[in-house]
């Protein structure tokens, strides 16, 4: 799977383009009130990634088990501003008619297979591969 995100920002403009295997989507995020930078921060987007991944995976894994899920809510938080995340926690609330023990098993299984959660737990290296400077 080939996934990329492109952020173009400057002078009151903020554009986010997401691409997965050639499928392109735009994500509406406002610029900061100063016009420079994003109106949301990276921590918020990291938690959005974590929550989105978990949510999508709950539906995927529930379908494999023939469990009907009506709604999933995921929330979480960083513990310290300006520090790398050290103890990422999140909560889930689910609406379903399924057996409580089966649903709890689904939720714990989903936590183990969710790709973003697994990536964070693995401590993957992040490398800057190129930095281009343009004169204005």
C-alpha atoms as one frame of an Amber mdcrd trajectory, in Angstrom:
protein
   0.000   0.000   0.000   1.401   3.408  -0.959   0.160   6.254   1.252   1.241
   9.894   1.145   0.144  13.219   2.587   1.010  16.594   1.089   0.643  19.857
   3.016   1.000  23.145   1.130   0.875  26.229   3.321   1.591  29.912   3.014
  -0.012  33.340   3.002  -3.426  32.349   4.335  -3.694  29.149   2.297  -3.580
  25.643   3.751  -4.160  22.647   1.489  -3.992  18.997   2.520  -3.931  16.264
  -0.124  -4.029  12.581   0.857  -3.231   9.747  -1.525  -3.582   5.966  -1.130
  -2.650   3.814  -4.111  -3.553   6.602  -6.518  -6.868   7.478  -4.813  -6.643
  11.208  -4.036  -8.690  13.053  -1.401  -8.556  16.575  -0.040  -8.931  17.260
   3.660 -10.303  20.667   4.668  -8.129  22.209   7.380  -8.028  25.963   7.866
  -4.760  27.877   8.201  -3.854  29.452  11.526  -5.363  32.848  12.195  -1.955
  34.369  11.348  -2.230  32.818   7.872   0.917  30.743   8.348   0.770  27.181
   9.625  -2.098  24.782  10.152  -5.188  25.525  12.213  -4.758  22.122  13.868
  -1.641  20.691  15.436   0.222  17.483  14.736  -0.864  15.910  18.009  -4.495
  16.376  17.041  -3.824  14.815  13.658  -1.902  11.942  15.252  -4.907  11.223
  17.461  -7.182  11.561  14.446  -5.061   8.909  12.714  -5.212   6.652  15.765
  -8.974   7.125  16.175  -9.717   6.737  12.457  -7.630   3.585  12.186  -9.254
   2.026  15.247 -12.760   3.017  14.133 -12.326   1.589  10.624 -10.756  -1.568
  12.031 -13.621  -2.114  14.507 -16.069  -2.228  11.591 -13.728  -4.453   9.551
 -13.135  -6.916  12.391 -16.804  -6.882  13.470 -17.853  -7.851   9.937 -15.489
 -10.849  10.076 -17.269 -11.944  13.275 -20.769 -11.135  12.011 -21.195  -8.575
  14.809 -23.329  -5.513  14.090 -21.824  -2.223  15.254 -23.976   0.897  15.087
 -21.541   3.545  16.315 -17.912   3.892  17.424 -16.465   6.858  19.338 -12.730
   7.087  20.008 -11.006   9.785  22.044  -7.543  10.201  23.542  -4.958  12.689
  24.751  -1.271  13.566  25.003   0.042  14.091  28.502   2.596  16.928  28.019
   2.888  19.892  25.646   6.147  20.146  23.700   7.203  16.614  24.641   7.060
  13.498  22.511   4.100  11.318  23.362   5.136   8.931  26.114   1.925   7.376
  27.296  -0.695   7.519  24.573  -4.042   6.398  25.933  -7.402   6.222  24.236
 -10.945   5.260  25.093 -13.628   3.675  22.976 -17.396   3.736  23.285 -19.367
   1.373  21.072 -23.075   0.908  20.386 -24.063  -2.627  19.449 -26.664  -5.299
  20.083 -23.909  -7.917  20.356 -23.017  -9.991  23.402 -20.890  -7.876  25.766
 -18.124 -10.484  26.128 -17.873 -10.902  22.333 -17.771  -7.137  21.812 -15.081
  -6.650  24.472 -13.043  -9.371  22.762 -13.553  -7.553  19.435 -12.347  -4.263
  20.934  -9.195  -5.797  22.429  -8.490  -7.742  19.231  -8.913  -4.542  17.193
  -6.452  -2.747  19.475  -3.876  -5.462  18.699  -4.347  -5.393  14.898  -4.921
  -1.648  14.273  -2.076  -0.470  12.054  -1.518   2.977  13.597  -1.477   1.565
  17.116   0.957  -1.156  16.016   3.173   1.449  14.320   3.359   3.615  17.435
   4.096   0.605  19.628   6.876  -0.540  17.306   8.691   2.792  17.593   9.305
   3.100  13.846  12.225   5.280  12.701  11.268   8.559  11.016  13.814   9.942
   8.510  13.971  13.265   6.678  15.191  12.255   3.208  15.320  15.623   1.423
  15.113  19.328   2.209  14.776  21.781  -0.684  15.260  25.529  -0.253  13.746
  27.888  -2.818  14.645  31.564  -3.112  11.743  34.038  -3.160
